[in-house]
Amino acid sequence: VAHDVAEAAADPGAEAGHIAFGLAGLQAKFSMSRGKDRSLVMRGSRGAEAWIVKTPDAVYPGVAENEYFVSRWARAAGIDVPDVNLVPSTDLVGLPPHVPLHDKLAFAIRRFDREDHARIHQEDFAQVIGRPLGHGGKYTGTSFDALAHVVLVHCGMADWEQYIRRLVFMVACGNADAHLKNWSLRYLNGVDARLSPAYDLLSTVVYPGHEHEAMALLLNKHSGFTQVSDRSWCRIARLCGMDERQVERQARTSAGAVRAAWRSTVDALAASLALPDRFVERVEKHMARIPLLRGV
């Protein structure tokens, strides 16, 4: 499958990629297991729940709360998201002594590449299309349009619809770091590719200096969030052999779901979380600038 995916995802017109927010390189991540007392430990017992834990970051305050809120928002919008949690730093057992804990809470997401401690084969899109391992490789060589074709051909229509919804959500939340390593295929039966659950979801535009960050890959040959409209889906339609209006309808339906989920998630969570400064205001301002989200 990997060779076919690489061929389908090739998009020479997208070579001029954008190296964006890059938060993943700043956060320490650890694979941990749930202990009997609900703590998370570096070496857990066999059969314990497996989680990825991201420790708090000094440069971007409230990043754990940001990722938790955005993950919950995505799930409310109909996106497949694993279980997520905010974990008190005091409940993280066995971390290396040099790991700083700048905030009181860390972000935890349940691993979806493990089942009873057995590994489920998974490849991120940088791997399957053969991009170089360096930092810049995950931002070049393909486009969101070409990846839509990959998902349709290798994962089927239901996953393609999910992919479109995730694209709309990425635009709405202002995630400039949705690069190739933040999208994956997994092989639950070892053979058939399916779109992996969504991960590394956060709003990057809420941080000062990143308000006008471009998307990690091109969509309809554009990189700006504010360029995404009803007409931004024609290239996906052409690559996927679909009627353009069908793709537009899918995007508009997704936009409505994302907007409704935003309102319900703000009502449910915003007041109880130590989100980044003016988080809700900044996301609202960002969404107001996106043509696709107007009138939904």
C-alpha positions in Angstrom: 0.0 0.0 0.0 2.8 2.4 0.9 4.1 2.7 -2.7 0.5 3.3 -4.0 -0.1 5.9 -1.4 3.2 7.7 -2.2 2.3 7.8 -5.9 -1.3 9.0 -5.3 -0.1 11.7 -2.8 2.6 13.1 -5.0 1.7 16.8 -5.7 4.6 18.6 -7.4 2.7 21.9 -7.2 2.9 21.7 -3.4 6.7 21.6 -3.0 6.8 25.1 -1.6 5.6 23.9 1.8 5.3 26.1 4.9 7.2 25.2 8.1 4.6 26.3 10.7 4.1 26.3 14.4 6.2 23.3 15.3 5.0 22.8 18.8 5.6 19.1 18.8 9.3 19.6 18.8 9.0 21.6 22.1 6.9 19.2 24.1 8.2 16.2 25.8 6.1 13.1 25.2 6.1 9.9 27.2 4.3 6.5 26.8 2.8 5.8 30.2 0.4 3.3 31.7 -2.6 3.8 34.0 -1.9 2.7 37.6 -4.4 1.2 40.0 -4.6 4.5 41.8 -5.3 6.4 38.6 -1.8 7.7 38.4 0.2 7.4 35.2 3.5 5.5 35.4 6.4 5.1 33.1 6.4 1.3 33.4 3.0 -0.1 34.1 1.7 -3.6 34.5 0.8 -5.8 31.5 -2.8 -5.1 30.4 -2.9 -1.6 31.8 -4.3 1.2 29.7 -1.6 2.8 27.5 -1.5 6.6 27.2 0.7 9.2 25.6 1.4 12.0 28.1 2.7 15.5 27.0 4.3 17.5 29.8 3.5 21.2 30.2 5.4 23.7 28.1 7.1 26.9 29.3 6.9 28.8 26.0 3.2 28.2 25.3 1.2 28.5 28.5 -2.0 26.6 28.8 -1.1 24.2 25.9 -2.4 21.2 27.8 -5.7 22.8 28.4 -5.7 24.0 24.7 -5.2 20.5 23.4 -7.8 19.1 25.8 -10.4 21.7 24.8 -9.8 21.3 21.1 -9.9 17.5 21.3 -13.2 17.6 23.1 -14.5 20.2 20.5 -13.4 17.9 17.7 -15.2 14.9 19.2 -18.4 16.9 19.7 -18.1 17.8 16.0 -18.2 14.2 14.9 -14.5 13.6 14.6 -13.0 10.3 15.8 -10.8 11.3 18.8 -9.4 8.9 21.4 -10.1 9.4 25.1 -8.3 12.5 26.4 -7.6 13.7 29.9 -5.9 16.5 31.9 -3.7 14.9 34.5 -2.2 16.6 37.6 1.6 16.7 37.3 1.8 15.1 40.7 0.1 12.0 39.2 2.9 11.4 36.8 5.2 8.7 38.3 8.7 7.8 37.1 9.4 10.7 34.8 13.1 11.5 34.2 14.3 14.0 36.8 15.3 16.6 34.1 11.7 16.9 32.8 10.3 20.3 33.9 6.7 20.5 34.9 5.8 24.2 34.3 2.1 23.9 34.8 -0.1 21.9 37.2 -1.7 19.8 34.4 -0.4 17.6 31.6 -2.3 16.4 28.6 -2.9 12.7 28.2 -4.4 10.8 25.2 -5.1 7.1 25.1 -2.9 5.2 22.6 -4.8 3.8 19.6 -1.8 1.9 18.2 -1.9 -0.6 21.1 -4.4 -3.3 22.0 -3.7 -5.4 25.1 -0.1 -4.2 24.8 0.1 -5.6 21.2 1.2 -3.1 18.6 -1.3 -2.1 15.8 0.7 -1.2 12.7 0.4 2.5 11.9 2.1 4.8 9.4 1.9 8.6 9.4 1.6 10.2 6.0 5.2 11.4 6.0 6.2 7.7 6.1 3.8 6.4 3.6 4.6 9.0 0.9 8.4 8.7 1.6 9.1 12.3 2.9 12.6 12.9 4.4 12.9 12.6 8.2 14.1 16.2 8.6 11.8 18.8 10.1 11.0 20.4 6.7 9.9 17.1 5.0 6.6 17.0 6.9 5.5 20.2 5.3 6.3 19.5 1.6 5.7 17.2 -1.3 2.0 16.9 -1.2 -1.2 18.8 -0.4 -4.4 18.3 1.6 -6.1 17.8 -1.8 -3.8 14.9 -2.8 -4.2 13.3 0.6 -8.0 13.3 0.2 -7.5 11.1 -2.8 -5.2 8.8 -0.8 -7.8 8.4 1.9 -10.6 7.8 -0.6 -8.7 5.2 -2.6 -7.2 3.3 0.3 -9.7 3.8 3.2 -13.1 4.2 1.5 -15.9 6.8 1.5 -16.6 6.9 5.2 -13.0 7.7 6.0 -12.9 10.3 3.2 -15.9 12.1 4.7 -14.2 12.0 8.1 -11.1 13.4 6.5 -13.0 16.3 5.0 -14.6 17.0 8.3 -11.1 17.1 9.9 -9.9 19.5 7.3 -12.8 21.9 8.0 -12.1 21.5 11.8 -8.4 22.2 11.3 -9.3 25.4 9.5 -11.9 26.5 12.1 -9.7 25.9 15.1 -6.7 27.5 13.5 -4.3 24.6 13.7 -1.2 25.5 11.6 0.7 22.4 12.7 -1.5 19.7 11.0 1.6 18.5 9.0 2.2 15.0 7.5 3.2 13.4 10.7 -0.1 14.4 12.3 -2.2 12.3 10.0 -1.9 8.5 9.9 -3.2 5.3 8.5 -3.5 2.3 10.7 -4.0 -1.4 9.8 -6.3 -2.9 12.4 -6.3 -6.3 10.7 -2.7 -6.0 9.5 -3.8 -5.5 5.9 -6.5 -2.9 5.2 -5.7 0.8 5.7 -8.0 3.0 7.7 -7.7 6.6 8.7 -6.4 6.7 12.3 -8.2 8.6 15.0 -7.3 12.3 15.2 -4.5 13.5 17.4 -2.2 16.5 18.1 -5.3 18.8 17.9 -4.8 22.3 19.2 -5.3 25.9 18.2 -2.0 27.6 17.3 -3.5 30.9 16.2 -4.4 31.8 19.8 -0.8 32.4 20.7 0.6 36.0 20.1 2.7 36.1 17.0 0.9 33.1 15.4 -2.5 34.8 14.6 -1.8 34.8 10.9 0.1 31.5 10.6 -0.5 29.6 7.3 -1.7 26.1 7.0 0.9 23.3 7.2 0.1 22.1 3.6 -1.7 23.7 0.7 -5.5 23.4 0.1 -6.7 24.3 -3.4 -3.2 25.7 -4.0 -3.6 28.2 -1.1 -2.0 28.2 2.3 -4.1 30.9 4.2 -6.9 29.9 6.5 -8.8 33.0 5.4 -8.7 31.8 1.8 -10.9 28.8 2.6 -14.4 29.1 1.2 -17.1 27.1 -0.5 -14.9 27.1 -3.6 -11.9 25.6 -2.0 -12.9 22.0 -2.6 -12.8 22.0 -6.5 -9.3 20.4 -6.6 -10.3 17.7 -4.2 -13.3 17.0 -6.3 -11.2 16.7 -9.4 -8.6 14.5 -7.9 -11.2 12.2 -6.3 -13.4 12.1 -9.4 -16.4 13.6 -7.6 -19.0 16.2 -8.4 -17.7 19.5 -7.0 -21.1 20.3 -5.5 -20.9 17.0 -3.6 -17.6 17.9 -2.0 -18.9 21.5 -1.2 -21.9 20.0 0.5 -19.7 17.8 2.6 -17.6 20.8 3.6 -20.6 22.9 4.5 -22.2 20.1 6.5 -18.9 19.7 8.4 -18.7 23.5 8.9 -22.2 23.5 10.5 -21.3 20.6 12.8 -18.0 22.3 13.8 -19.7 25.6 14.6 -22.4 23.9 16.7 -19.8 21.9 18.5 -17.8 25.0 19.3 -20.8 26.7 21.0 -21.6 23.6 23.1 -17.9 23.0 24.1 -17.4 26.6 25.1 -20.5 26.3 27.3 -19.4 23.0 28.8 -15.7 23.6 29.4 -14.3 27.1 28.8 -15.1 28.5 32.3 -13.4 25.5 34.1 -10.1 25.4 32.2 -7.0 27.6 32.5 -7.0 28.2 28.8 -4.4 30.5 27.1 -5.1 34.2 27.4 -8.3 35.3 25.5 -8.6 31.8 24.0 -12.3 31.9 23.2 -12.1 35.5 21.9 -9.2 34.7 19.6 -10.7 31.6 18.2 -14.0 33.5 17.5 -12.0 36.2 15.8 -10.2 33.6 13.7 -13.4 31.9 12.6 -15.0 35.2 11.7 -12.3 35.7 9.1 -12.9 32.4 7.3 -15.4 32.6 4.4 -16.4 28.9 4.7 -17.7 29.5 8.2 -19.9 32.5 7.5 -23.6 31.9 7.7 -23.3 28.5 9.4 
